[in-house]
Structures are given as structure tokens and as C-alpha cells.
Amino acid sequence: MRSTSWLPLLSSSMAVMITASPAPAAAKFNCEKLPVDGHTYNFKELSGPHTVVTSEFLAPSYHNTTYTIDLCGGLTSKTGGEGERCPEGTRVCAIKHKWDPKTDKATVDHFVPIVVEKKDGGFEWEAKRLPAEEAKGKGDEDKKKEGLRLILKGGKYLGRQQQTVVEFRCSGLKGDEEEWDSKKLVEYERVNKRRRAEDEGDDGFSTPEHQLKKEGAALVWEGYKSDGEVDTLALTWYTKFVCEKAVGDEPEKGKEPEKGGGESAHWGFFTWFVVLVFLGIATYLIFGSWLNYNRYGARGWDLLPHGDTLRDIPYLLKDWMRRVLNTIQSSGSRGGYSAV
């Protein structure tokens, strides 16, 4: 799985905010039937929380940030008090933990509700389909990766607007592969960070925020940066649900969708017709040959029903073609006689 830097993604997301068609104010985000540029996407199988975890060291403490997104509903948490979790109806939430290696204690530093539903359950969103030719990169491999770009808005933190840019990429992955289990992550982080603290010492060094990513992870953190008055979380999500074969076309208004898949249905009927004709001819020849063999003891060409006619087919065709040519030639030339 390839991870790119957050800069190209954030800059491209700013351009998309201008060119992408915003959703109507009354249109709610329906993850099971999301219409975008004449296509309909279904993310039902990606419902539920999906998480990426980042880590950074700001002496003398380590900081972990858990970014959680749910495309199909608000996030719920059974742990943490009001000051330790995002409010109900949050679709994208970031929770930063601080861990002190000396005391071996982790506490919630702060949380950021990046995308929050309104009272009616909706939120602002924009979407743009990414055909293969608009995919990132210039290589042939990148050009084949069609996808979708979503911009989800609606949160505030310290007076600043928040938004999430999710760039879906066509992949063979479902979209939930190699996410961290919370218990295993805590144990991994404590062991790893304690070792680093012992090796490097508490001498004021710092490390930038980076994703704790497993090999083959479907959800990739690209950055969380500020641009003007807006803070943007950028994610890349590899999933098969944005591939062309998994995306349906929207029917035109007032027109029922064709049953059986339109053009493919016509090809299916034609294929079955040819198969049935072939089976009928084969059955006739096999049964006729068996009958001639058992009843008349026929051999060779005599086995075939109407064998004489079949043998004469080449000559009949040749004679028919000769007559056609003679007719064409005679109609194209007139005699040298004139009326008296």
C-alpha cells in the first residue's frame, strides 16, 4: 500500500472545493445510496467506526491521536466522560492522548469534533467522482485507479472550521483491513515508547506526527493541517466499493432502470439463442445418426440424416452463386436491338 504526503492531497482538496458540485442544502448524506455525477455509490458494508492512529513525541511526553470516522452514522462511545469524547452525532472525531513514560500514565489531552451532524441529522458535504484519467500521479498504474473524493464539513474547534477530505481509491481491499485493535495498540505503544525513551533519553528531541500503520492498511492518514481558517483532516481510503464495476448508474428522471442490466441483457438473450440453436442441431444430427446406424446399418456419410443433401450443399451453393452472378450481369447489359 502506498502512502503519499498530505501536501498534494490538501492542495487538491482546496481546488475541489471550488470545482465540485456542492450537495443541495436539503440533501442528506445517505451512505447506502450516494449519487455523484450520474453514479450511485453504496458504502453500507463500510458502516461503523473506522480508525487510524498517529503518534508524535513532544518532550517529555508522547502523544497519540485517534482519528475515527463513520460514514453511515454518528459515533458513539461507552467510555470517557463529557470532556474526554466527542459529542453525540459526531461523524469524524479526533482524540489526542498524552502518555508520560516516567509515570506510565495516559490521559486524554483534548478532542476535536471534525464533522458533526446538525439537529436534523444532516451535515454539509461535497462529492466529486474521480475518473481514471484524473487519478493522482502520472504513471499508468495510477491512471487506472478511479475513485471518489468526499469533503465532509460541520465541526468547530477553538473557533476554527473543521473538515475532512476522504479520497477513495479503487482497490481489491474491502476497506477495513489492518486496523488497530485498541487493546493491542495500547500494549504496543507502551512497550515501543518505553524502549525509545530508554534508548534516546529525554533530551528534548521530537518526532513529527505519523501514522502507526500496519502493512496493507486500507485507511491511510495523509495529514491534519491548517489552511487559513480551516483545519483539514486528509485521508486516503482504498476500497472496492468505488471501482467502476461496483458503482451503479443513476436512472434518468421518469425512466425506470432496465431490468437485467441493459445492453448486457440483450447480449445474454442472443447468446442463449445461439446456444439453443446449436444444441438443437447437435441433437438432431446425433439422434439421426444413431437411428440410421441401428435401423439401416449405415456407415460414413450415410450415418448423417439427409446425408445426400448435406453432401450436395457445396454444389448447390456454387450453382446458386453462378445464377446470382448471371442475373446481375444480364440486368446490367442491354441487347443491341432497337424497337421498330
VEXLUM-295836 format. One line per 3 residues: number of its first residue (from 1); for each residue x, y, z of C-alpha. Coordinates in steps of 0.2 Angstrom, whole numbers, padded with zeros to 4 digits. Layout:
BEGIN
NUM> X:Y:Z ~ ...
This chain:
BEGIN
1> 0000:0000:0000 ~ 0007:0017:-0005 ~ 0006:0032:0006
4> 0008:0049:-0001 ~ 0012:0066:0008 ~ -0003:0076:0014
7> 0003:0092:0004 ~ -0004:0086:-0013 ~ -0020:0080:-0006
10> -0023:0095:0004 ~ -0020:0107:-0011 ~ -0030:0097:-0022
13> -0044:0097:-0010 ~ -0044:0116:-0009 ~ -0047:0116:-0028
16> -0061:0103:-0027 ~ -0070:0114:-0015 ~ -0072:0127:-0030
19> -0075:0114:-0044 ~ -0085:0101:-0035 ~ -0104:0102:-0036
22> -0110:0105:-0018 ~ -0124:0094:-0012 ~ -0141:0103:-0010
25> -0144:0110:0007 ~ -0159:0098:0010 ~ -0150:0083:0003
28> -0144:0071:0017 ~ -0129:0060:0016 ~ -0135:0043:0013
31> -0121:0031:0013 ~ -0131:0017:0005 ~ -0136:0027:-0010
34> -0124:0041:-0013 ~ -0127:0050:-0030 ~ -0112:0058:-0038
37> -0110:0064:-0056 ~ -0123:0052:-0063 ~ -0116:0037:-0052
40> -0123:0029:-0036 ~ -0111:0023:-0023 ~ -0115:0011:-0009
43> -0104:0011:0007 ~ -0116:0001:0018 ~ -0103:-0013:0021
46> -0091:0001:0027 ~ -0103:0006:0041 ~ -0097:0008:0058
49> -0082:0016:0066 ~ -0065:0015:0056 ~ -0049:0022:0065
52> -0032:0027:0061 ~ -0019:0031:0074 ~ -0005:0043:0074
55> 0010:0046:0085 ~ 0022:0060:0089 ~ 0034:0065:0103
58> 0035:0082:0111 ~ 0047:0081:0125 ~ 0044:0075:0138
61> 0028:0066:0133 ~ 0022:0055:0119 ~ 0005:0060:0110
64> -0006:0048:0101 ~ -0021:0054:0091 ~ -0035:0043:0086
67> -0045:0048:0071 ~ -0061:0039:0069 ~ -0074:0041:0055
70> -0091:0033:0052 ~ -0099:0036:0035 ~ -0116:0029:0040
73> -0120:0036:0057 ~ -0115:0046:0072 ~ -0100:0039:0083
76> -0105:0033:0100 ~ -0093:0029:0114 ~ -0097:0020:0131
79> -0081:0026:0139 ~ -0074:0043:0144 ~ -0083:0057:0152
82> -0090:0073:0143 ~ -0073:0081:0142 ~ -0065:0065:0135
85> -0075:0061:0120 ~ -0084:0069:0105 ~ -0102:0074:0107
88> -0116:0063:0100 ~ -0119:0065:0082 ~ -0101:0067:0078
91> -0096:0058:0061 ~ -0077:0061:0062 ~ -0068:0063:0078
94> -0050:0066:0084 ~ -0045:0062:0102 ~ -0027:0065:0107
97> -0020:0056:0122 ~ -0004:0061:0131 ~ 0007:0047:0138
100> 0021:0050:0151 ~ 0034:0037:0150 ~ 0040:0041:0168
103> 0024:0038:0176 ~ 0017:0026:0163 ~ 0000:0035:0163
106> -0010:0040:0148 ~ -0023:0054:0149 ~ -0035:0062:0136
109> -0027:0079:0131 ~ -0041:0085:0120 ~ -0054:0080:0107
112> -0059:0088:0091 ~ -0076:0085:0083 ~ -0071:0087:0065
115> -0088:0083:0057 ~ -0104:0085:0067 ~ -0122:0082:0062
118> -0134:0096:0064 ~ -0150:0094:0074 ~ -0159:0087:0059
121> -0146:0074:0057 ~ -0138:0081:0041 ~ -0121:0090:0038
124> -0113:0099:0024 ~ -0104:0088:0011 ~ -0097:0089:-0006
127> -0093:0075:-0018 ~ -0083:0073:-0034 ~ -0081:0057:-0045
130> -0063:0054:-0050 ~ -0062:0045:-0067 ~ -0046:0035:-0070
133> -0038:0049:-0080 ~ -0040:0061:-0065 ~ -0031:0050:-0053
136> -0016:0056:-0044 ~ 0001:0053:-0052 ~ 0006:0051:-0070
139> 0011:0033:-0071 ~ 0000:0020:-0080 ~ -0004:0011:-0063
142> -0011:0027:-0055 ~ -0021:0032:-0071 ~ -0031:0015:-0069
145> -0036:0020:-0051 ~ -0053:0028:-0052 ~ -0061:0034:-0036
148> -0071:0047:-0027 ~ -0067:0062:-0017 ~ -0078:0067:-0002
151> -0077:0083:0008 ~ -0086:0082:0025 ~ -0089:0098:0035
154> -0098:0104:0050 ~ -0087:0104:0065 ~ -0078:0118:0075
157> -0063:0118:0087 ~ -0057:0134:0096 ~ -0067:0144:0084
160> -0059:0136:0068 ~ -0069:0127:0055 ~ -0066:0109:0053
163> -0067:0097:0038 ~ -0062:0080:0032 ~ -0056:0076:0014
166> -0058:0057:0010 ~ -0051:0052:-0006 ~ -0057:0034:-0010
169> -0046:0024:-0022 ~ -0052:0008:-0032 ~ -0043:-0007:-0024
172> -0046:-0025:-0021 ~ -0047:-0022:-0002 ~ -0064:-0021:0006
175> -0059:-0006:0016 ~ -0057:-0012:0034 ~ -0041:-0021:0033
178> -0027:-0020:0045 ~ -0035:-0008:0058 ~ -0028:-0007:0075
181> -0036:-0016:0090 ~ -0037:-0004:0104 ~ -0030:-0016:0117
184> -0016:-0022:0106 ~ -0012:-0004:0101 ~ -0010:0002:0119
187> 0002:-0013:0123 ~ 0012:-0010:0108 ~ 0014:0009:0111
190> 0019:0007:0129 ~ 0032:-0006:0125 ~ 0039:0003:0110
193> 0039:0020:0118 ~ 0047:0015:0134 ~ 0061:0007:0124
196> 0063:0023:0114 ~ 0064:0033:0129 ~ 0077:0022:0137
199> 0087:0022:0121 ~ 0087:0040:0116 ~ 0084:0048:0133
202> 0073:0063:0137 ~ 0085:0076:0129 ~ 0071:0087:0120
205> 0071:0078:0103 ~ 0054:0077:0095 ~ 0046:0067:0081
208> 0033:0073:0068 ~ 0016:0066:0068 ~ 0015:0050:0058
211> 0003:0036:0056 ~ 0005:0019:0066 ~ 0001:0010:0050
214> 0001:-0009:0048 ~ 0006:-0016:0031 ~ -0008:-0017:0019
217> -0019:-0005:0029 ~ -0034:0001:0019 ~ -0037:0018:0028
220> -0022:0029:0027 ~ -0019:0046:0036 ~ -0012:0059:0025
223> -0011:0074:0037 ~ -0021:0086:0048 ~ -0016:0103:0044
226> -0022:0121:0045 ~ -0025:0132:0029 ~ -0032:0149:0033
229> -0047:0147:0045 ~ -0050:0129:0041 ~ -0042:0114:0048
232> -0042:0099:0036 ~ -0040:0080:0040 ~ -0035:0071:0024
235> -0037:0053:0022 ~ -0035:0040:0008 ~ -0046:0025:0008
238> -0043:0010:-0003 ~ -0059:0000:-0006 ~ -0068:-0010:-0019
241> -0084:0000:-0017 ~ -0078:0014:-0028 ~ -0072:0003:-0043
244> -0082:0005:-0059 ~ -0089:-0012:-0058 ~ -0096:-0009:-0041
247> -0104:0008:-0045 ~ -0122:0009:-0052 ~ -0128:0022:-0065
250> -0142:0033:-0059 ~ -0158:0031:-0070 ~ -0164:0046:-0079
253> -0179:0055:-0071 ~ -0195:0047:-0076 ~ -0187:0032:-0083
256> -0187:0015:-0075 ~ -0170:0006:-0074 ~ -0168:-0008:-0087
259> -0170:-0025:-0079 ~ -0156:-0037:-0082 ~ -0143:-0024:-0085
262> -0147:-0015:-0101 ~ -0135:-0020:-0115 ~ -0129:-0035:-0106
265> -0146:-0042:-0106 ~ -0148:-0041:-0125 ~ -0131:-0050:-0127
268> -0137:-0063:-0114 ~ -0153:-0066:-0125 ~ -0143:-0068:-0141
271> -0130:-0079:-0133 ~ -0144:-0091:-0126 ~ -0152:-0091:-0143
274> -0136:-0097:-0152 ~ -0133:-0110:-0138 ~ -0151:-0117:-0140
277> -0149:-0117:-0159 ~ -0133:-0126:-0158 ~ -0139:-0139:-0146
280> -0155:-0142:-0157 ~ -0144:-0145:-0172 ~ -0132:-0157:-0162
283> -0147:-0167:-0155 ~ -0154:-0169:-0172 ~ -0138:-0175:-0180
286> -0134:-0187:-0166 ~ -0151:-0194:-0165 ~ -0152:-0196:-0184
289> -0135:-0204:-0185 ~ -0140:-0216:-0171 ~ -0156:-0221:-0180
292> -0148:-0224:-0197 ~ -0134:-0234:-0189 ~ -0146:-0246:-0179
295> -0160:-0247:-0192 ~ -0151:-0247:-0208 ~ -0133:-0251:-0203
298> -0127:-0235:-0211 ~ -0108:-0230:-0211 ~ -0099:-0214:-0215
301> -0109:-0200:-0224 ~ -0124:-0212:-0224 ~ -0125:-0210:-0205
304> -0130:-0192:-0206 ~ -0148:-0189:-0208 ~ -0151:-0182:-0226
307> -0133:-0186:-0230 ~ -0136:-0184:-0249 ~ -0142:-0166:-0246
310> -0128:-0162:-0235 ~ -0115:-0168:-0247 ~ -0124:-0158:-0261
313> -0123:-0142:-0251 ~ -0107:-0136:-0258 ~ -0113:-0139:-0276
316> -0130:-0131:-0273 ~ -0121:-0115:-0266 ~ -0109:-0115:-0281
319> -0124:-0116:-0293 ~ -0134:-0103:-0283 ~ -0119:-0091:-0284
322> -0117:-0094:-0303 ~ -0136:-0090:-0305 ~ -0135:-0074:-0295
325> -0119:-0068:-0305 ~ -0128:-0072:-0321 ~ -0143:-0062:-0316
328> -0133:-0047:-0311 ~ -0123:-0047:-0327 ~ -0138:-0049:-0338
331> -0148:-0035:-0329 ~ -0133:-0023:-0331 ~ -0131:-0025:-0350
334> -0144:-0022:-0364 ~ -0145:-0030:-0381 ~ -0141:-0020:-0397
337> -0159:-0021:-0404 ~ -0170:-0006:-0406 ~ -0189:-0005:-0407
340> -0196:-0005:-0425
